[in-house]
Structure formats: structure tokens, C-alpha cells
Amino acid sequence: MWRLRNDPETKADGDIAKKVRNAFIAEYCGAVWVPLADDLDISGLEAQVIDLAPKNAVAWNRRGMDAYEEPTDLVDFVIGRLGFGAAQRAALDRQKMRFLGGETPSTRPAASGAQGMKTFPKGPFRFEALDVETANNNRASICQIGVACVRPDNSIETWVTYVDPQTSRWVFTGLHGISNATVRGAPNIAEVLPVLEVALSGLTVYQHSGFDRSAIRAACAELSRPEPEWDWQNSVTVARQAWPELKGNGGHGLASLKGYLGLSFEHHDAGEDARAAAEVVLHAENSRRRPSVQATIKDDDDFDVVDDTWVPPPGPSMPLKPNDARLGHEATCPNEKLIGFTVLTDGHIKNNHFYLRDVLAAFPEDCIGGPNAASAAPRSVLVRWGASSQITTDIDGKKKLFRKRGWVREFFETNAAQAGNHVQIYELGPYEYEVSVHRE
């Protein structure tokens, strides 16, 4: 698909188009690879091959043929397999219009500035649900905030604002469609927080996972201001109590609950996701099993589900910052470190495992055993993989994976893991580790 490699204005759209192109090639195109000597005249060999080929087979190389019509059915199939939502599809539409020379559809509109920030709705409200989007892996880089306000009659009014994270590093534009151009003139987080602090004061604030609170906390830390004292709750915890049958059967992430509860929302829009979290709570309250559900979470229960954020891995022994929050607890040990990651494949997802080949040397030798239970290691490690979820196991040194794997399926489902995602492994202390899913 068409893209200008060095055009910053179209790069985000072009990167999305490139993903479709690469996936299309992998699905429908073939190639033959032949190893060649390093000192071979590659250009000369290419010219000889082209001279040997029939004219109709190399017409494209001579620019002697028209472009084929797009195989729309096949392309649509690929887009569906990639799971693209409205934001990504809009980017592809813009690319098509650029290629055809027509008028380019606009991206998400630029914000209107701090003075034009939408007035927060007037209460009374029973509770609120909050969601954020970020520009990059720095959780303080909030670029959109959505709040769903639930009234006593259970009607929902949503408040949304773009936020200027004042950064030039945009990693997740392809995910949510927000770019530097979108937030031009928008309020910064220092201007938004006072509005939210007053509006949400004294109310229960739900998040679907702990990512949203951690982002607010990180933004406050960068501003050297205290975190708002909101009554944070977790709609994932609520969902787990209301629908335990989903455990190991789709999980309790928004994607699973969307189908199970018949919710209608556009994922990765802060306002839409906030409203979805609020609707999860309302559905749980109306559950036949529990007329009223109230789930209290402690501070160390923040991260029930990891949001789809990928943090590019630092060096294998880079220490974390003392106030870094991950999976529901704050890093307090100065020796905590990221020891590495593994990239998931379709085979990993299907068979509920992931390999430790690249990080095996980071584990103590006495927790690495043989290929079966009879040759298990003398020591085990504690592996944390959620807010209150953990497993004790040794490592199968032959297969190079955690011996106990019954938890991995729920770990994948809870985090909506897909091929290409990274499972990052952190060392928390002696014989204690943590794993989390991050998207590229």
C-alpha cells in the first residue's frame, strides 16, 4: 500500500498500511530463498535473471503494466485477522484516498485548547468509570481521558478530553488513532487533573485493570503533586465475582465481556472504554446470582488485567525506578530488574506456554530441573502473573519453560495475548519473579 517513508504527517497511517501489506504477503505470496556468496555480483545476477524471464513476468519491473485492482475480499480478510478497529480502518481509508489522488479524510480532529475543554457533567452520580490512552510506554504520557458518569437511574453520561502529553514520541497512534496533530491545543495533564479531582471527589471510580490508576499516578509523580484520593475500584474484580464461568473460557477482559454481555463500544477510545467499564458494573449489579456487587480492591490489587501497552525492553539487568508500578504493586526493592522477554507465537497461544530460552541463565541453577516430575529441581520459584495470582513451580530445563503450565491459559486470556506480543519477565527478589504481557 502507498506510503511516504519520510513524511511525518502520513507516517502513522503508512505504518498501519504496512502492517496490512506485510500480513497480506505472508498470507498469499510466496518466495524462494537461495543462499549466495557474499562476494557475488548480486546486481549482475539480478539483471541476468530478469533477461531470462518472460516479458509478461517482468512487466512490473519495466513499469510496463497497470496496477492490478485491489483484491478487496482478500484484503478485508487480512484486516479482519489483524483485528483492526475503526481507527486503523480510517487510517487505511486515508491511505487509499491519498493513493487515488482524492480528498484525504481527516484524522481525529485536533483539540480546541484548554479554554475549550468540555464542561464536566453535573451530578448526582452513583459512581464513575475512568479510562486513559497514552502516547507511548511512559504511563505519564496520557493523551486522552474518558469518564463515564453513572446517574441514580443508571443512565450514563460520558465526558472525554484529549490531553497534550507534550512529547514527540508517539508509539501507540496505530492503536488509538491519536497523534501529535490530534492533541494540538489540548489542555495538558496539569490543567485536566484539577477538574477531575473535584469532579470525582467522594465517588467510587472504576477502572478496568490497574493501568488507568497507574497512569494517573505516574502523571502526578511527574508533576510532583499527590495522587487524587479517589475510591478506586476494579471492574475486572467485579466481573470475576459476577461471572466466574468465564475463567478459562474467554476471561474477564473487555474484549471477552463485550461478546458475553452484548456490549457495544469501540476499544481504545477512552470515552468508549470508560462507558464499557461502567456497563460491566451495571450488568454485574443486575446479575441473577448477585443482586448487588461491590468489590473492594486494595492498592496491591490494581493490576488485574494488563492493558495492551508494550514497553520496549531495556538491557537484561536494567534496574527499575523505585516508584515503578507493575501488576498492582510498587517496586520497592532496589534489586528488581527486567531479565528479558519472549515473543509469543500462534503455537504458544494455542498450546498455553511460552519459552524461557533467552532468559534461562538468569534463573538460579537449583530451580532448573529435568524433563519430568521425577527429575524436578530441588528449589521452586514464585511466579506472579496478576493482582493476586501466583504459581510456585520449577523450570523444565530441557523444554525451557515453567513446569506447571495450568495457569498460562488464563494468563493469556486475561491479557488478550496475541502472536507478536511480548511476555516480559521481571526478577522481584530471590526466587521470585513476575510476568506480564505487552504489545509491540
Contacts in CASP RR format, 6 or more apart in sequence:
PFRMAT RR
TARGET T0000
AUTHOR 0000-0000-0000
METHOD contacts of the structure
MODEL  1
MWRLRNDPETKADGDIAKKVRNAFIAEYCGAVWVPLADDLDISGLEAQVI
DLAPKNAVAWNRRGMDAYEEPTDLVDFVIGRLGFGAAQRAALDRQKMRFL
GGETPSTRPAASGAQGMKTFPKGPFRFEALDVETANNNRASICQIGVACV
RPDNSIETWVTYVDPQTSRWVFTGLHGISNATVRGAPNIAEVLPVLEVAL
SGLTVYQHSGFDRSAIRAACAELSRPEPEWDWQNSVTVARQAWPELKGNG
GHGLASLKGYLGLSFEHHDAGEDARAAAEVVLHAENSRRRPSVQATIKDD
DDFDVVDDTWVPPPGPSMPLKPNDARLGHEATCPNEKLIGFTVLTDGHIK
NNHFYLRDVLAAFPEDCIGGPNAASAAPRSVLVRWGASSQITTDIDGKKK
LFRKRGWVREFFETNAAQAGNHVQIYELGPYEYEVSVHRE
1 14 0 8 1.000
1 17 0 8 1.000
1 18 0 8 1.000
1 20 0 8 1.000
1 21 0 8 1.000
1 92 0 8 1.000
1 95 0 8 1.000
1 96 0 8 1.000
1 99 0 8 1.000
2 14 0 8 1.000
2 17 0 8 1.000
2 95 0 8 1.000
2 98 0 8 1.000
2 99 0 8 1.000
3 10 0 8 1.000
3 11 0 8 1.000
3 13 0 8 1.000
3 14 0 8 1.000
3 15 0 8 1.000
3 17 0 8 1.000
3 18 0 8 1.000
3 95 0 8 1.000
4 10 0 8 1.000
4 11 0 8 1.000
4 14 0 8 1.000
5 11 0 8 1.000
9 181 0 8 1.000
10 94 0 8 1.000
10 95 0 8 1.000
10 98 0 8 1.000
12 91 0 8 1.000
12 170 0 8 1.000
12 173 0 8 1.000
12 174 0 8 1.000
12 177 0 8 1.000
12 179 0 8 1.000
13 91 0 8 1.000
13 92 0 8 1.000
13 94 0 8 1.000
13 95 0 8 1.000
13 107 0 8 1.000
14 91 0 8 1.000
14 95 0 8 1.000
15 174 0 8 1.000
16 84 0 8 1.000
16 88 0 8 1.000
16 91 0 8 1.000
16 92 0 8 1.000
16 95 0 8 1.000
16 174 0 8 1.000
17 91 0 8 1.000
17 92 0 8 1.000
17 95 0 8 1.000
19 82 0 8 1.000
20 75 0 8 1.000
20 78 0 8 1.000
20 79 0 8 1.000
20 82 0 8 1.000
20 84 0 8 1.000
20 92 0 8 1.000
23 78 0 8 1.000
23 81 0 8 1.000
23 82 0 8 1.000
24 74 0 8 1.000
24 75 0 8 1.000
24 78 0 8 1.000
27 74 0 8 1.000
27 78 0 8 1.000
27 81 0 8 1.000
28 74 0 8 1.000
36 42 0 8 1.000
36 45 0 8 1.000
50 58 0 8 1.000
50 61 0 8 1.000
59 65 0 8 1.000
79 88 0 8 1.000
79 89 0 8 1.000
79 92 0 8 1.000
82 88 0 8 1.000
84 92 0 8 1.000
85 266 0 8 1.000
85 267 0 8 1.000
85 268 0 8 1.000
86 266 0 8 1.000
87 108 0 8 1.000
87 174 0 8 1.000
87 175 0 8 1.000
87 176 0 8 1.000
87 177 0 8 1.000
87 266 0 8 1.000
87 268 0 8 1.000
87 269 0 8 1.000
88 174 0 8 1.000
88 177 0 8 1.000
90 105 0 8 1.000
90 107 0 8 1.000
90 177 0 8 1.000
91 107 0 8 1.000
91 174 0 8 1.000
91 177 0 8 1.000
93 105 0 8 1.000
94 104 0 8 1.000
94 105 0 8 1.000
94 107 0 8 1.000
97 103 0 8 1.000
97 104 0 8 1.000
97 105 0 8 1.000
98 104 0 8 1.000
107 177 0 8 1.000
107 179 0 8 1.000
107 181 0 8 1.000
107 182 0 8 1.000
108 177 0 8 1.000
108 178 0 8 1.000
108 179 0 8 1.000
108 182 0 8 1.000
109 182 0 8 1.000
110 181 0 8 1.000
110 182 0 8 1.000
110 183 0 8 1.000
110 184 0 8 1.000
110 185 0 8 1.000
110 186 0 8 1.000
111 161 0 8 1.000
111 162 0 8 1.000
111 164 0 8 1.000
111 182 0 8 1.000
111 183 0 8 1.000
111 184 0 8 1.000
111 185 0 8 1.000
111 186 0 8 1.000
111 187 0 8 1.000
112 185 0 8 1.000
112 186 0 8 1.000
113 185 0 8 1.000
113 186 0 8 1.000
113 187 0 8 1.000
114 185 0 8 1.000
114 186 0 8 1.000
114 187 0 8 1.000
114 188 0 8 1.000
114 191 0 8 1.000
117 161 0 8 1.000
117 187 0 8 1.000
117 191 0 8 1.000
117 192 0 8 1.000
117 195 0 8 1.000
118 159 0 8 1.000
118 160 0 8 1.000
118 161 0 8 1.000
120 147 0 8 1.000
120 159 0 8 1.000
120 195 0 8 1.000
120 196 0 8 1.000
120 199 0 8 1.000
121 149 0 8 1.000
121 157 0 8 1.000
121 159 0 8 1.000
123 149 0 8 1.000
123 151 0 8 1.000
124 151 0 8 1.000
124 152 0 8 1.000
125 149 0 8 1.000
125 150 0 8 1.000
125 151 0 8 1.000
125 152 0 8 1.000
125 203 0 8 1.000
126 150 0 8 1.000
126 151 0 8 1.000
126 152 0 8 1.000
126 154 0 8 1.000
126 204 0 8 1.000
127 150 0 8 1.000
127 203 0 8 1.000
127 204 0 8 1.000
127 205 0 8 1.000
127 206 0 8 1.000
127 233 0 8 1.000
127 278 0 8 1.000
127 281 0 8 1.000
128 147 0 8 1.000
128 148 0 8 1.000
128 149 0 8 1.000
128 150 0 8 1.000
128 200 0 8 1.000
128 203 0 8 1.000
128 204 0 8 1.000
128 205 0 8 1.000
128 206 0 8 1.000
128 278 0 8 1.000
129 147 0 8 1.000
129 148 0 8 1.000
129 150 0 8 1.000
129 205 0 8 1.000
129 206 0 8 1.000
129 207 0 8 1.000
129 208 0 8 1.000
129 235 0 8 1.000
129 274 0 8 1.000
129 275 0 8 1.000
129 277 0 8 1.000
129 278 0 8 1.000
129 281 0 8 1.000
130 145 0 8 1.000
130 146 0 8 1.000
130 147 0 8 1.000
130 148 0 8 1.000
130 196 0 8 1.000
130 200 0 8 1.000
130 205 0 8 1.000
130 206 0 8 1.000
130 207 0 8 1.000
130 212 0 8 1.000
130 216 0 8 1.000
130 274 0 8 1.000
131 145 0 8 1.000
131 146 0 8 1.000
131 207 0 8 1.000
131 208 0 8 1.000
131 212 0 8 1.000
131 270 0 8 1.000
131 271 0 8 1.000
131 273 0 8 1.000
131 274 0 8 1.000
131 277 0 8 1.000
132 142 0 8 1.000
132 144 0 8 1.000
132 145 0 8 1.000
132 146 0 8 1.000
132 211 0 8 1.000
132 212 0 8 1.000
132 215 0 8 1.000
132 216 0 8 1.000
132 270 0 8 1.000
133 142 0 8 1.000
133 143 0 8 1.000
133 144 0 8 1.000
133 172 0 8 1.000
133 175 0 8 1.000
133 176 0 8 1.000
133 178 0 8 1.000
133 268 0 8 1.000
133 269 0 8 1.000
133 270 0 8 1.000
134 140 0 8 1.000
134 141 0 8 1.000
134 142 0 8 1.000
134 143 0 8 1.000
134 165 0 8 1.000
134 172 0 8 1.000
134 215 0 8 1.000
134 309 0 8 1.000
135 141 0 8 1.000
135 142 0 8 1.000
135 143 0 8 1.000
135 165 0 8 1.000
135 167 0 8 1.000
135 169 0 8 1.000
135 170 0 8 1.000
135 171 0 8 1.000
135 172 0 8 1.000
135 173 0 8 1.000
135 178 0 8 1.000
136 167 0 8 1.000
136 169 0 8 1.000
136 170 0 8 1.000
136 171 0 8 1.000
136 172 0 8 1.000
137 171 0 8 1.000
137 309 0 8 1.000
137 310 0 8 1.000
137 311 0 8 1.000
137 312 0 8 1.000
138 167 0 8 1.000
138 169 0 8 1.000
138 218 0 8 1.000
139 211 0 8 1.000
139 214 0 8 1.000
139 215 0 8 1.000
139 217 0 8 1.000
139 218 0 8 1.000
139 219 0 8 1.000
139 309 0 8 1.000
140 165 0 8 1.000
140 189 0 8 1.000
140 215 0 8 1.000
140 218 0 8 1.000
140 219 0 8 1.000
140 221 0 8 1.000
140 222 0 8 1.000
141 165 0 8 1.000
141 167 0 8 1.000
141 169 0 8 1.000
142 163 0 8 1.000
142 165 0 8 1.000
142 189 0 8 1.000
142 215 0 8 1.000
142 216 0 8 1.000
142 219 0 8 1.000
143 162 0 8 1.000
143 163 0 8 1.000
143 164 0 8 1.000
143 165 0 8 1.000
143 176 0 8 1.000
143 178 0 8 1.000
143 182 0 8 1.000
143 183 0 8 1.000
144 160 0 8 1.000
144 161 0 8 1.000
144 162 0 8 1.000
144 163 0 8 1.000
144 176 0 8 1.000
144 178 0 8 1.000
144 269 0 8 1.000
144 270 0 8 1.000
144 271 0 8 1.000
145 160 0 8 1.000
145 161 0 8 1.000
145 163 0 8 1.000
145 192 0 8 1.000
145 196 0 8 1.000
145 270 0 8 1.000
146 158 0 8 1.000
146 159 0 8 1.000
146 160 0 8 1.000
146 161 0 8 1.000
146 270 0 8 1.000
146 271 0 8 1.000
146 273 0 8 1.000
146 274 0 8 1.000
147 158 0 8 1.000
147 159 0 8 1.000
147 160 0 8 1.000
147 196 0 8 1.000
147 199 0 8 1.000
147 200 0 8 1.000
147 271 0 8 1.000
147 274 0 8 1.000
148 156 0 8 1.000
148 157 0 8 1.000
148 158 0 8 1.000
148 271 0 8 1.000
148 274 0 8 1.000
148 275 0 8 1.000
148 277 0 8 1.000
148 278 0 8 1.000
149 156 0 8 1.000
149 157 0 8 1.000
149 158 0 8 1.000
149 159 0 8 1.000
150 156 0 8 1.000
150 278 0 8 1.000
150 281 0 8 1.000
150 282 0 8 1.000
151 157 0 8 1.000
154 282 0 8 1.000
156 275 0 8 1.000
156 278 0 8 1.000
156 279 0 8 1.000
158 271 0 8 1.000
158 274 0 8 1.000
158 275 0 8 1.000
159 199 0 8 1.000
160 269 0 8 1.000
160 270 0 8 1.000
160 271 0 8 1.000
161 186 0 8 1.000
161 187 0 8 1.000
161 192 0 8 1.000
162 178 0 8 1.000
162 182 0 8 1.000
162 183 0 8 1.000
162 186 0 8 1.000
163 183 0 8 1.000
163 186 0 8 1.000
163 187 0 8 1.000
163 188 0 8 1.000
163 189 0 8 1.000
163 192 0 8 1.000
164 183 0 8 1.000
164 184 0 8 1.000
164 185 0 8 1.000
164 186 0 8 1.000
164 187 0 8 1.000
164 188 0 8 1.000
165 183 0 8 1.000
165 188 0 8 1.000
165 189 0 8 1.000
166 188 0 8 1.000
168 180 0 8 1.000
170 179 0 8 1.000
170 180 0 8 1.000
171 310 0 8 1.000
172 178 0 8 1.000
172 309 0 8 1.000
173 179 0 8 1.000
175 268 0 8 1.000
175 308 0 8 1.000
175 439 0 8 1.000
176 268 0 8 1.000
176 269 0 8 1.000
177 268 0 8 1.000
189 219 0 8 1.000
189 223 0 8 1.000
190 223 0 8 1.000
193 216 0 8 1.000
193 219 0 8 1.000
193 220 0 8 1.000
193 223 0 8 1.000
193 225 0 8 1.000
193 228 0 8 1.000
196 228 0 8 1.000
197 228 0 8 1.000
200 228 0 8 1.000
200 230 0 8 1.000
201 228 0 8 1.000
201 229 0 8 1.000
201 230 0 8 1.000
202 230 0 8 1.000
202 231 0 8 1.000
203 230 0 8 1.000
203 231 0 8 1.000
204 231 0 8 1.000
204 233 0 8 1.000
205 230 0 8 1.000
205 231 0 8 1.000
205 232 0 8 1.000
205 233 0 8 1.000
206 232 0 8 1.000
206 233 0 8 1.000
206 234 0 8 1.000
206 235 0 8 1.000
206 238 0 8 1.000
206 277 0 8 1.000
206 278 0 8 1.000
206 281 0 8 1.000
207 213 0 8 1.000
207 232 0 8 1.000
207 233 0 8 1.000
207 234 0 8 1.000
207 235 0 8 1.000
207 277 0 8 1.000
207 302 0 8 1.000
208 234 0 8 1.000
208 235 0 8 1.000
208 236 0 8 1.000
208 253 0 8 1.000
208 254 0 8 1.000
208 273 0 8 1.000
208 276 0 8 1.000
208 277 0 8 1.000
208 280 0 8 1.000
208 305 0 8 1.000
209 234 0 8 1.000
209 236 0 8 1.000
209 253 0 8 1.000
209 302 0 8 1.000
209 303 0 8 1.000
209 304 0 8 1.000
209 305 0 8 1.000
209 306 0 8 1.000
209 307 0 8 1.000
210 234 0 8 1.000
210 302 0 8 1.000
210 303 0 8 1.000
210 304 0 8 1.000
210 305 0 8 1.000
210 307 0 8 1.000
210 328 0 8 1.000
211 303 0 8 1.000
211 306 0 8 1.000
211 307 0 8 1.000
211 309 0 8 1.000
212 307 0 8 1.000
213 232 0 8 1.000
213 302 0 8 1.000
214 302 0 8 1.000
214 303 0 8 1.000
214 325 0 8 1.000
214 328 0 8 1.000
216 227 0 8 1.000
216 228 0 8 1.000
217 227 0 8 1.000
217 325 0 8 1.000
218 325 0 8 1.000
220 226 0 8 1.000
220 227 0 8 1.000
220 228 0 8 1.000
221 323 0 8 1.000
232 297 0 8 1.000
232 302 0 8 1.000
233 294 0 8 1.000
233 295 0 8 1.000
233 296 0 8 1.000
233 297 0 8 1.000
234 295 0 8 1.000
234 297 0 8 1.000
234 301 0 8 1.000
234 302 0 8 1.000
234 304 0 8 1.000
234 387 0 8 1.000
235 277 0 8 1.000
235 278 0 8 1.000
235 280 0 8 1.000
235 281 0 8 1.000
236 252 0 8 1.000
236 253 0 8 1.000
236 304 0 8 1.000
236 305 0 8 1.000
237 295 0 8 1.000
237 297 0 8 1.000
237 301 0 8 1.000
237 304 0 8 1.000
237 387 0 8 1.000
238 280 0 8 1.000
238 281 0 8 1.000
238 284 0 8 1.000
238 293 0 8 1.000
238 295 0 8 1.000
239 246 0 8 1.000
239 252 0 8 1.000
239 253 0 8 1.000
239 257 0 8 1.000
239 280 0 8 1.000
239 284 0 8 1.000
240 246 0 8 1.000
240 247 0 8 1.000
240 252 0 8 1.000
240 304 0 8 1.000
241 284 0 8 1.000
241 290 0 8 1.000
241 293 0 8 1.000
241 295 0 8 1.000
242 283 0 8 1.000
242 284 0 8 1.000
242 287 0 8 1.000
242 289 0 8 1.000
242 290 0 8 1.000
242 293 0 8 1.000
243 252 0 8 1.000
243 260 0 8 1.000
243 284 0 8 1.000
243 287 0 8 1.000
246 252 0 8 1.000
246 256 0 8 1.000
246 257 0 8 1.000
246 260 0 8 1.000
247 410 0 8 1.000
248 409 0 8 1.000
248 410 0 8 1.000
248 413 0 8 1.000
250 256 0 8 1.000
250 413 0 8 1.000
251 410 0 8 1.000
251 413 0 8 1.000
251 414 0 8 1.000
252 304 0 8 1.000
252 305 0 8 1.000
252 414 0 8 1.000
253 305 0 8 1.000
253 414 0 8 1.000
253 416 0 8 1.000
254 263 0 8 1.000
254 265 0 8 1.000
254 267 0 8 1.000
254 273 0 8 1.000
254 276 0 8 1.000
254 277 0 8 1.000
254 280 0 8 1.000
255 267 0 8 1.000
255 416 0 8 1.000
256 413 0 8 1.000
256 416 0 8 1.000
257 263 0 8 1.000
257 276 0 8 1.000
257 280 0 8 1.000
258 264 0 8 1.000
258 265 0 8 1.000
258 267 0 8 1.000
258 276 0 8 1.000
261 279 0 8 1.000
261 280 0 8 1.000
261 283 0 8 1.000
263 276 0 8 1.000
263 279 0 8 1.000
263 280 0 8 1.000
265 272 0 8 1.000
265 273 0 8 1.000
265 275 0 8 1.000
265 276 0 8 1.000
266 272 0 8 1.000
267 273 0 8 1.000
281 293 0 8 1.000
284 290 0 8 1.000
284 293 0 8 1.000
285 291 0 8 1.000
285 292 0 8 1.000
285 293 0 8 1.000
287 293 0 8 1.000
297 304 0 8 1.000
297 387 0 8 1.000
299 328 0 8 1.000
299 329 0 8 1.000
300 328 0 8 1.000
300 329 0 8 1.000
300 387 0 8 1.000
301 328 0 8 1.000
301 387 0 8 1.000
301 388 0 8 1.000
302 325 0 8 1.000
302 328 0 8 1.000
302 329 0 8 1.000
302 387 0 8 1.000
303 325 0 8 1.000
303 326 0 8 1.000
303 327 0 8 1.000
303 328 0 8 1.000
303 329 0 8 1.000
303 386 0 8 1.000
303 387 0 8 1.000
304 386 0 8 1.000
304 387 0 8 1.000
304 414 0 8 1.000
305 414 0 8 1.000
305 415 0 8 1.000
306 327 0 8 1.000
306 386 0 8 1.000
306 414 0 8 1.000
306 415 0 8 1.000
306 436 0 8 1.000
306 437 0 8 1.000
306 438 0 8 1.000
308 415 0 8 1.000
308 416 0 8 1.000
308 437 0 8 1.000
308 438 0 8 1.000
308 439 0 8 1.000
309 438 0 8 1.000
309 439 0 8 1.000
310 421 0 8 1.000
310 422 0 8 1.000
310 438 0 8 1.000
310 439 0 8 1.000
310 440 0 8 1.000
311 424 0 8 1.000
311 438 0 8 1.000
313 338 0 8 1.000
313 340 0 8 1.000
313 341 0 8 1.000
313 422 0 8 1.000
313 424 0 8 1.000
314 338 0 8 1.000
315 338 0 8 1.000
315 340 0 8 1.000
316 337 0 8 1.000
316 338 0 8 1.000
316 339 0 8 1.000
316 340 0 8 1.000
316 359 0 8 1.000
316 362 0 8 1.000
317 337 0 8 1.000
317 339 0 8 1.000
318 337 0 8 1.000
318 338 0 8 1.000
319 334 0 8 1.000
319 335 0 8 1.000
319 336 0 8 1.000
319 337 0 8 1.000
320 326 0 8 1.000
320 331 0 8 1.000
320 336 0 8 1.000
320 337 0 8 1.000
320 338 0 8 1.000
320 426 0 8 1.000
321 331 0 8 1.000
322 331 0 8 1.000
322 332 0 8 1.000
322 334 0 8 1.000
323 330 0 8 1.000
323 331 0 8 1.000
324 330 0 8 1.000
324 331 0 8 1.000
324 336 0 8 1.000
325 331 0 8 1.000
326 426 0 8 1.000
326 434 0 8 1.000
326 436 0 8 1.000
327 384 0 8 1.000
327 385 0 8 1.000
327 386 0 8 1.000
327 387 0 8 1.000
327 434 0 8 1.000
327 436 0 8 1.000
328 386 0 8 1.000
328 387 0 8 1.000
333 428 0 8 1.000
333 429 0 8 1.000
335 427 0 8 1.000
335 429 0 8 1.000
336 426 0 8 1.000
336 427 0 8 1.000
336 428 0 8 1.000
336 429 0 8 1.000
337 426 0 8 1.000
337 427 0 8 1.000
338 424 0 8 1.000
338 425 0 8 1.000
338 426 0 8 1.000
339 359 0 8 1.000
339 362 0 8 1.000
339 425 0 8 1.000
339 426 0 8 1.000
339 427 0 8 1.000
339 433 0 8 1.000
340 358 0 8 1.000
340 359 0 8 1.000
340 362 0 8 1.000
340 424 0 8 1.000
340 425 0 8 1.000
341 358 0 8 1.000
341 359 0 8 1.000
341 422 0 8 1.000
341 423 0 8 1.000
341 424 0 8 1.000
341 425 0 8 1.000
341 438 0 8 1.000
342 354 0 8 1.000
342 355 0 8 1.000
342 356 0 8 1.000
342 357 0 8 1.000
342 358 0 8 1.000
342 359 0 8 1.000
342 422 0 8 1.000
342 423 0 8 1.000
342 425 0 8 1.000
343 420 0 8 1.000
343 421 0 8 1.000
343 422 0 8 1.000
344 354 0 8 1.000
344 417 0 8 1.000
344 418 0 8 1.000
344 419 0 8 1.000
344 420 0 8 1.000
344 421 0 8 1.000
344 422 0 8 1.000
344 423 0 8 1.000
344 437 0 8 1.000
345 419 0 8 1.000
345 420 0 8 1.000
346 419 0 8 1.000
347 419 0 8 1.000
348 354 0 8 1.000
348 355 0 8 1.000
348 419 0 8 1.000
349 412 0 8 1.000
349 417 0 8 1.000
349 418 0 8 1.000
349 419 0 8 1.000
352 405 0 8 1.000
352 406 0 8 1.000
352 408 0 8 1.000
352 409 0 8 1.000
352 412 0 8 1.000
353 401 0 8 1.000
353 402 0 8 1.000
353 405 0 8 1.000
353 408 0 8 1.000
354 401 0 8 1.000
354 408 0 8 1.000
354 423 0 8 1.000
355 399 0 8 1.000
355 400 0 8 1.000
355 401 0 8 1.000
356 363 0 8 1.000
356 395 0 8 1.000
356 400 0 8 1.000
356 401 0 8 1.000
356 402 0 8 1.000
356 425 0 8 1.000
357 400 0 8 1.000
359 425 0 8 1.000
360 368 0 8 1.000
360 395 0 8 1.000
360 397 0 8 1.000
360 400 0 8 1.000
362 425 0 8 1.000
362 427 0 8 1.000
363 381 0 8 1.000
363 395 0 8 1.000
364 379 0 8 1.000
364 381 0 8 1.000
364 430 0 8 1.000
364 431 0 8 1.000
366 377 0 8 1.000
366 378 0 8 1.000
366 379 0 8 1.000
367 377 0 8 1.000
367 379 0 8 1.000
367 380 0 8 1.000
367 381 0 8 1.000
367 394 0 8 1.000
367 395 0 8 1.000
367 431 0 8 1.000
368 377 0 8 1.000
368 394 0 8 1.000
368 395 0 8 1.000
368 397 0 8 1.000
369 375 0 8 1.000
369 376 0 8 1.000
369 377 0 8 1.000
369 394 0 8 1.000
369 395 0 8 1.000
369 396 0 8 1.000
369 397 0 8 1.000
369 403 0 8 1.000
370 376 0 8 1.000
370 377 0 8 1.000
370 396 0 8 1.000
370 397 0 8 1.000
370 398 0 8 1.000
371 396 0 8 1.000
371 397 0 8 1.000
371 398 0 8 1.000
371 399 0 8 1.000
373 403 0 8 1.000
376 394 0 8 1.000
376 403 0 8 1.000
377 394 0 8 1.000
377 395 0 8 1.000
379 394 0 8 1.000
379 431 0 8 1.000
380 392 0 8 1.000
380 393 0 8 1.000
380 394 0 8 1.000
380 431 0 8 1.000
381 392 0 8 1.000
381 393 0 8 1.000
381 394 0 8 1.000
381 395 0 8 1.000
381 431 0 8 1.000
381 432 0 8 1.000
381 433 0 8 1.000
382 390 0 8 1.000
382 391 0 8 1.000
382 392 0 8 1.000
382 431 0 8 1.000
382 432 0 8 1.000
382 433 0 8 1.000
383 390 0 8 1.000
383 391 0 8 1.000
383 392 0 8 1.000
383 393 0 8 1.000
383 402 0 8 1.000
383 433 0 8 1.000
383 434 0 8 1.000
383 435 0 8 1.000
384 390 0 8 1.000
384 428 0 8 1.000
384 432 0 8 1.000
384 433 0 8 1.000
384 434 0 8 1.000
384 435 0 8 1.000
385 391 0 8 1.000
385 407 0 8 1.000
385 411 0 8 1.000
385 434 0 8 1.000
385 435 0 8 1.000
385 436 0 8 1.000
386 411 0 8 1.000
386 414 0 8 1.000
389 407 0 8 1.000
389 410 0 8 1.000
389 411 0 8 1.000
391 402 0 8 1.000
391 404 0 8 1.000
391 407 0 8 1.000
392 404 0 8 1.000
393 402 0 8 1.000
393 403 0 8 1.000
393 404 0 8 1.000
394 403 0 8 1.000
395 401 0 8 1.000
395 402 0 8 1.000
395 403 0 8 1.000
396 402 0 8 1.000
396 403 0 8 1.000
402 408 0 8 1.000
411 417 0 8 1.000
411 435 0 8 1.000
411 437 0 8 1.000
412 437 0 8 1.000
415 421 0 8 1.000
415 436 0 8 1.000
415 437 0 8 1.000
416 437 0 8 1.000
417 423 0 8 1.000
417 437 0 8 1.000
418 439 0 8 1.000
420 439 0 8 1.000
420 440 0 8 1.000
421 437 0 8 1.000
421 438 0 8 1.000
421 439 0 8 1.000
421 440 0 8 1.000
422 437 0 8 1.000
422 438 0 8 1.000
422 439 0 8 1.000
422 440 0 8 1.000
423 435 0 8 1.000
423 436 0 8 1.000
423 437 0 8 1.000
423 438 0 8 1.000
424 435 0 8 1.000
424 436 0 8 1.000
424 437 0 8 1.000
424 438 0 8 1.000
425 433 0 8 1.000
425 434 0 8 1.000
425 435 0 8 1.000
426 433 0 8 1.000
426 434 0 8 1.000
426 435 0 8 1.000
426 436 0 8 1.000
427 433 0 8 1.000
428 434 0 8 1.000
END
